[in-house]
């Protein structure tokens, strides 16, 4: 039996950090609520990042056999309907045993069976859509949702009229450590950087961003004698140069993103929804190179939210290798412009996003008590 002072949350999220970390941020916000014991359980696949990250944070993890759509004619595609049915059945069993008071789904194929199972079990379903243009899974689950949390005002226009009364823009929850960045010089020293040099942070996610990486690799010799430095996260799919200037720090992956953002005067990255939210919360000026293969063109739409408010500069992927490094060298010298861009980014932030989503869940518990 569920105690009065306890709340149980089931989460269907994973595949990418952009889907997983906002859900974790909401669970952490619930945990910071006084007089409430939070029991959280996560659903995902054993093949993606959630299978290691969720247990490392101390949460229960339940793998399900769902897979994404692959090639039209492939064994995985032929097996997909059976995997969906099997995954829904597994989710229904877990819901029956765990007895959650709310289910959170953040999109992508991992969320679909969890959301359907929640609907059948009559457990309130909270959808979280971080991109401007909602993905297929969120749209498919919209009519089953209790609330649909968005990160941008424009997102409501993508839903059917019958579902718009469920939509509320609260922003995209980000990791709690990003709300209070360390002091800049201290953060730079931690990465082995010069605490006094202008710093460019370059990253492209855990796998890396090929066009951004190629642009930096081809241009880094040009900063050898300049009073600037680059903190470059390459991702695991990119082989960085063996020889490079001393004022370039290369890492395959950055665990301390709060320190990385704190170090930076300028950020160069893709424009996934989580990155856009983090740039806003941290108040960082940026050069964004949207991933062109992203479904629904969501990365360019996300970037436009910052670009249209003079908080970022957009560079097309197909010209990044040619133009990006010149732009980096130009903008890093323009301190006043970067400060204005940073202030514009901060003005777009929704720092209470995780708390606001948590409040909806807590209010739901009180209503049902």
C-alpha positions in Angstrom: 0.0 0.0 0.0 1.3 3.5 -0.9 1.9 5.7 2.1 0.5 9.2 2.4 4.0 10.7 2.5 5.2 8.7 -0.4 5.0 9.2 -4.2 5.8 6.6 -6.8 6.8 7.7 -10.3 7.4 5.5 -13.3 9.5 7.0 -16.1 9.7 5.9 -19.7 12.8 7.8 -21.0 16.2 7.1 -22.6 18.1 6.5 -25.8 19.7 10.0 -25.6 20.6 12.4 -22.8 18.0 14.8 -24.3 15.3 12.3 -23.4 16.7 10.9 -20.1 18.1 13.9 -18.2 15.0 16.1 -18.2 13.1 13.2 -16.6 15.8 12.7 -14.0 15.7 16.4 -13.3 12.0 16.2 -12.4 12.6 13.2 -10.2 15.4 15.1 -8.4 13.1 18.1 -7.9 10.5 15.8 -6.3 13.2 14.4 -4.1 14.0 17.9 -2.9 10.4 18.3 -1.7 10.1 18.2 2.0 8.1 15.5 3.7 7.8 13.4 0.6 9.5 10.1 0.0 10.0 9.5 -3.7 10.1 6.0 -5.2 11.2 6.2 -8.9 11.5 3.4 -11.4 12.7 3.8 -15.0 11.8 1.9 -18.1 14.2 1.7 -21.1 16.4 -0.6 -23.1 19.4 -2.5 -22.0 21.3 -1.3 -25.1 21.2 2.4 -24.5 22.7 4.9 -22.0 19.8 4.7 -19.5 20.8 1.1 -18.6 24.0 2.4 -17.0 23.1 5.9 -15.9 19.9 5.2 -14.1 21.3 2.5 -11.8 24.4 4.6 -11.2 22.0 7.3 -9.8 20.4 4.8 -7.4 17.1 4.3 -9.3 15.5 1.1 -10.3 15.8 0.2 -14.0 13.5 -2.1 -15.9 14.7 -3.1 -19.4 12.1 -3.7 -22.1 12.6 -5.2 -25.6 11.4 -2.2 -27.6 13.6 -1.1 -30.5 13.4 1.8 -32.9 12.3 1.6 -36.5 15.3 0.6 -38.7 15.3 -0.2 -42.4 12.1 -0.9 -44.1 13.1 -4.5 -45.0 15.0 -5.8 -41.9 14.4 -8.4 -39.2 14.1 -5.7 -36.6 11.4 -3.9 -38.5 9.4 -7.1 -39.1 9.7 -7.9 -35.3 8.7 -4.4 -34.2 4.9 -5.0 -33.8 5.7 -8.0 -31.6 8.3 -6.1 -29.6 5.8 -3.3 -29.0 3.1 -5.7 -27.8 5.5 -7.5 -25.6 6.9 -4.3 -24.1 3.3 -3.0 -23.4 2.5 -6.2 -21.5 5.7 -5.9 -19.5 5.0 -2.3 -18.6 1.5 -3.2 -17.5 2.8 -5.8 -15.2 5.3 -3.4 -13.7 2.6 -0.7 -13.3 0.4 -3.3 -11.5 3.2 -4.2 -9.1 4.8 -0.8 -8.6 1.5 1.2 -8.4 2.8 4.6 -9.6 0.7 7.7 -9.0 2.0 9.2 -12.3 3.9 8.1 -15.3 6.4 10.4 -17.1 7.3 9.9 -20.8 9.8 12.1 -22.7 9.4 10.8 -26.2 11.3 8.5 -28.6 10.3 4.9 -29.2 11.2 3.9 -25.6 8.3 5.9 -24.2 5.5 4.5 -26.4 4.8 1.2 -24.6 5.1 2.9 -21.2 2.6 5.6 -22.2 0.1 3.1 -23.6 0.4 0.9 -20.5 -0.2 3.9 -18.3 -3.3 4.8 -20.3 -4.7 1.2 -20.0 -4.0 1.2 -16.3 -5.7 4.6 -15.8 -2.5 6.1 -14.3 -2.1 9.9 -15.2 0.4 10.2 -18.0 2.7 13.3 -18.1 4.3 13.9 -21.5 7.4 16.1 -21.7 8.3 17.4 -25.2 11.6 19.3 -25.2 11.8 20.2 -29.0 9.8 22.9 -30.7 8.3 20.3 -33.1 7.0 17.3 -31.1 8.2 13.8 -32.1 6.1 11.0 -33.4 5.8 9.2 -30.0 4.6 12.3 -28.2 2.0 13.0 -30.9 0.9 9.4 -30.8 0.4 9.5 -27.0 -1.1 13.1 -26.8 -4.7 11.9 -26.7 -3.8 9.6 -23.8 -2.0 12.2 -21.7 -3.1 14.1 -18.6 -0.7 16.9 -19.2 1.8 17.7 -22.1 4.7 19.8 -20.9 6.5 21.8 -23.6 9.7 23.9 -23.7 8.5 26.5 -26.2 5.3 28.4 -26.7 5.2 27.5 -30.4 4.9 23.8 -29.7 1.2 24.0 -29.0 0.5 24.7 -32.7 1.7 21.2 -33.6 -1.0 19.4 -31.6 -4.6 18.6 -32.5 -7.1 21.1 -31.2 -8.7 18.4 -28.9 -5.3 18.1 -27.1 -4.3 21.7 -26.7 -6.0 22.2 -23.4 -3.5 19.7 -21.9 -0.5 21.7 -23.2 1.5 23.9 -20.8 4.9 25.5 -21.5 7.1 25.1 -18.4 10.4 24.8 -20.1 12.9 21.9 -20.4 14.2 20.7 -17.0 18.1 20.6 -16.9 20.5 18.9 -14.5 20.4 20.5 -11.1 24.2 21.3 -11.1 23.7 23.7 -14.0 21.6 26.1 -11.9 24.7 27.1 -9.9 27.9 27.2 -12.0 31.3 27.2 -10.3 33.5 30.2 -10.5 35.1 30.6 -13.9 38.8 30.6 -13.1 38.4 27.7 -10.7 36.5 25.7 -13.4 39.2 26.4 -16.0 42.0 25.2 -13.7 40.1 22.0 -13.1 40.2 21.3 -16.8 43.9 22.2 -16.9 43.2 25.4 -18.8 44.7 28.9 -18.3 42.4 30.7 -15.9 43.0 34.1 -17.7 42.5 33.2 -21.4 39.3 33.6 -23.4 37.8 30.1 -23.7 35.7 28.4 -26.4 33.8 25.2 -25.4 33.2 22.9 -28.3 31.1 19.8 -28.0 28.8 17.6 -30.0 27.3 15.0 -27.7 28.6 11.6 -26.6 29.2 10.5 -30.2 30.5 13.8 -31.4 29.5 16.1 -34.3 31.6 15.4 -37.4 31.2 18.7 -39.2 32.1 20.6 -36.0 35.0 18.3 -35.2 36.4 18.6 -38.7 36.2 22.4 -38.6 38.1 22.5 -35.3 40.7 20.0 -36.4 41.4 21.9 -39.6 41.6 25.3 -37.7 43.2 24.7 -34.4 46.8 25.4 -35.6 45.6 29.0 -36.2 45.3 29.7 -32.4 48.8 28.5 -31.5 50.0 32.0 -30.8 46.7 33.6 -29.8 45.5 34.5 -26.4 42.5 32.1 -26.6 42.0 28.4 -25.7 39.6 25.7 -26.7 38.0 23.0 -24.5 37.1 20.4 -27.2 34.9 17.4 -26.5 35.2 15.2 -29.5 32.9 12.3 -28.7 33.9 8.7 -29.1 33.4 8.4 -32.8 36.1 10.9 -33.8 39.9 10.5 -33.9 41.5 13.8 -32.9 44.8 15.0 -34.2 47.9 13.5 -32.4 49.7 16.8 -32.4 47.9 20.1 -31.5 48.6 23.4 -29.8 49.1 23.6 -26.0 46.1 25.9 -25.7 43.7 23.2 -26.9 42.4 20.7 -24.3 40.9 17.6 -25.9 38.5 15.2 -24.1 36.4 12.4 -25.5 33.6 13.0 -23.0 33.0 15.7 -20.4 31.3 14.5 -17.2 31.5 18.0 -15.5 29.3 20.0 -17.9 28.7 22.6 -15.2 32.4 23.3 -15.1 32.7 23.2 -18.9 29.9 25.8 -19.3 31.5 27.9 -16.5 34.8 27.9 -18.3 33.4 29.1 -21.6 33.1 32.6 -23.0 31.6 31.1 -26.2 30.0 27.7 -26.8 30.0 25.8 -30.1 27.6 22.9 -30.4 24.6 21.2 -32.0 21.2 22.4 -31.0 19.4 19.6 -29.3 16.6 20.7 -27.0 18.6 19.9 -23.8 21.6 21.9 -25.1 19.4 24.9 -25.9 17.9 24.8 -22.5 21.3 24.5 -20.8 22.7 27.4 -22.8 19.8 29.5 -21.7 20.0 28.5 -18.0 23.8 29.1 -18.0 23.5 32.4 -20.0 26.0 31.4 -22.6 26.4 32.9 -26.1 26.7 30.2 -28.7 27.3 29.2 -32.3 24.9 26.4 -33.2 25.3 23.9 -36.0 21.9 22.0 -36.2 22.1 18.3 -37.0 20.5 18.2 -40.5 19.4 14.6 -40.2 17.3 15.2 -37.1 13.7 14.2 -37.6 11.2 17.0 -38.1 14.1 19.4 -38.5 13.8 20.0 -34.8 17.4 21.0 -34.2 17.1 24.0 -36.5 13.8 25.0 -35.0 15.4 24.8 -31.5 18.3 26.9 -32.6 15.9 29.5 -34.1 14.5 30.1 -30.6 17.9 31.5 -29.6 18.9 33.0 -32.9 15.7 35.0 -33.2 16.4 36.6 -29.8 20.1 37.4 -30.7 21.3 34.8 -28.2 23.0 32.6 -30.7 24.4 32.4 -34.3 23.3 29.6 -36.6 25.8 27.9 -39.0 24.5 25.4 -41.5 26.0 22.0 -41.3 27.0 21.9 -45.0 29.2 25.0 -44.6 30.5 24.4 -41.1 33.8 23.0 -42.1 34.5 26.0 -44.3 33.0 28.9 -42.2 32.8 27.8 -38.5 36.4 28.3 -37.4 36.6 31.8 -38.9 33.4 32.7 -37.1 34.8 31.4 -33.8 38.0 33.5 -34.2 35.9 36.6 -35.0 33.3 36.3 -32.2 35.7 35.3 -29.3 37.4 38.7 -29.6 34.1 40.6 -29.3 33.5 40.7 -25.6 30.6 43.2 -25.6 28.7 41.3 -28.2 29.2 38.0 -26.4 28.0 39.5 -23.1 24.8 40.8 -24.8 24.2 37.4 -26.4 24.7 35.7 -23.0 22.2 38.1 -21.4 19.7 37.4 -24.2 20.1 33.6 -23.6 19.6 34.0 -19.9 16.4 35.9 -20.5 14.9 32.9 -22.3 15.7 30.5 -19.4 13.1 28.8 -17.3 15.1 27.8 -14.3 12.1 26.5 -12.4 11.1 24.0 -15.1 11.9 20.9 -13.0 10.2 22.3 -9.9 7.1 23.3 -11.9 6.7 19.9 -13.5 7.2 18.3 -10.0 4.5 20.5 -8.6 2.0 19.3 -11.2 2.7 15.7 -10.1 2.5 16.6 -6.4 -0.8 18.5 -7.0 -2.1 15.4 -8.8 -1.2 13.2 -5.7 -3.0 15.6 -3.4 -6.1 15.6 -5.6 -6.2 11.8 -5.6 -5.6 11.5 -1.8 
